Amino acid sequence: MENEEQILEILKQNQEILKQTHRSAEKTRKYILYNMIFTVVVFLLPVIGLVIAIPIFMRTYMESLNGLI
């Protein structure tokens, strides 16, 4: 009978440790997800800005060169 009580106590401890590990894993998963989203946004916004800005800059530059010629 004492053995069963020890086994039940160990199982309860293991279950609590498992819950803590799961919480920690979920926090880590969310951190990685948000970090990935942030990285993509920080990378893509300048690229999109350049895709828009370079043609405008080139058009202005070419118009100014045509005015000189």
C-alpha positions in Angstrom: 0.0 0.0 0.0 2.8 2.4 0.8 4.4 1.7 -2.6 1.2 2.7 -4.4 1.1 6.0 -2.4 4.7 6.7 -3.4 4.0 5.9 -7.0 0.9 8.2 -7.0 2.9 11.0 -5.4 5.7 10.6 -8.0 3.1 10.6 -10.7 1.6 13.9 -9.3 5.0 15.5 -9.2 5.7 14.3 -12.8 2.4 15.7 -14.0 3.2 19.1 -12.4 6.6 19.2 -14.0 5.1 18.3 -17.3 2.6 21.2 -17.0 5.4 23.6 -16.2 7.4 22.3 -19.2 4.4 22.7 -21.5 3.9 26.3 -20.3 7.6 27.0 -20.9 7.5 25.4 -24.3 4.4 27.5 -25.3 6.1 30.7 -24.2 9.2 29.8 -26.2 7.0 28.9 -29.3 5.3 32.3 -29.0 8.6 34.1 -28.6 10.0 32.5 -31.7 6.8 33.2 -33.7 6.7 36.9 -32.7 10.5 37.2 -33.4 10.0 35.7 -36.9 7.1 38.0 -37.6 9.1 41.0 -36.4 12.1 40.0 -38.5 10.0 39.6 -41.7 8.3 43.0 -41.1 11.6 44.7 -40.5 13.1 43.1 -43.6 10.1 43.5 -46.0 9.1 47.1 -45.2 12.4 48.6 -46.4 12.3 46.3 -49.5 8.8 47.4 -50.3 9.9 51.0 -49.7 12.8 50.6 -52.1 10.6 49.0 -54.8 8.4 52.1 -54.6 11.2 54.7 -54.1 13.7 53.6 -56.7 11.4 54.1 -59.8 10.3 57.5 -58.5 13.9 58.5 -57.9 14.9 57.2 -61.4 12.1 59.0 -63.1 13.1 62.3 -61.4 16.7 61.7 -62.2 16.0 60.9 -65.8 13.7 64.0 -66.1 16.5 66.2 -64.7 19.0 64.7 -67.1 16.7 65.3 -70.1 16.3 68.9 -69.0 20.1 69.4 -69.2 20.4 67.9 -72.6 
